[in-house]
């Protein structure tokens, strides 16, 4: 599918090449806090664009380093989720947030269906299409890939401390999440099993692009204070690479296994 024309030539996707035989595709849905020039700052002060409402702090550094360590291809968004959230379904009411963590987003406050459709065509859809095309290309050249999406979460949410160092979010396919959770716990880490969020979200990237295809996959959430600098993020990426490598070598991680999805009924 050809991407829609963008008058400001803003690139929606960062692509990292990798080896098809690595058997895994990495995704980073909320990698960037950048906005196309035509949208300015969406009416927000610059400090808000440095906060978690605009992107997942540390996630891009984590993803890039893990891609190197695993020799894996990766796709990262280049636009802020305040513009449009690539990890929401096409019709999700939170696709374009008017209010985020109690902050009004002025540039989104009066957004209408036509503008949401424009952003979806220019930014959201190219990312989803790139994922589908990359999965198809990897499958044609090597083993069926497992898919891992990398995110980060805030240490505190509205006054409540979050104890987990890392969370593994998944839907109904246990092949990849259960051995990963066990391996991380064996390292002495505080691991959330579908914490601080539930991995079963209909229409999200994992559900639409992975679960519905019968691929092994999951979403990793690392606490933001643990990956807030490139050095910290690289340390976590190295740890994840060590833990993931033997798990990804298992044959069952590269099989199509259609099964029920908690998010959207039967996957298939």
Beta strands, then each sheet from edge to edge (+ up, - down):
strand 1: 13-16
strand 2: 24-28
strand 3: 73-77
strand 4: 99-100
strand 5: 103-104
strand 6: 146-153
strand 7: 156-157
strand 8: 160-161
strand 9: 166-169
strand 10: 191-193
strand 11: 217-223
strand 12: 260-261
strand 13: 265-266
sheet 1: 1+ 3- 2- 6- 11- 9+ 10+
sheet 2: 4+ 5-
sheet 3: 7+ 8-
sheet 4: 12+ 13-
end
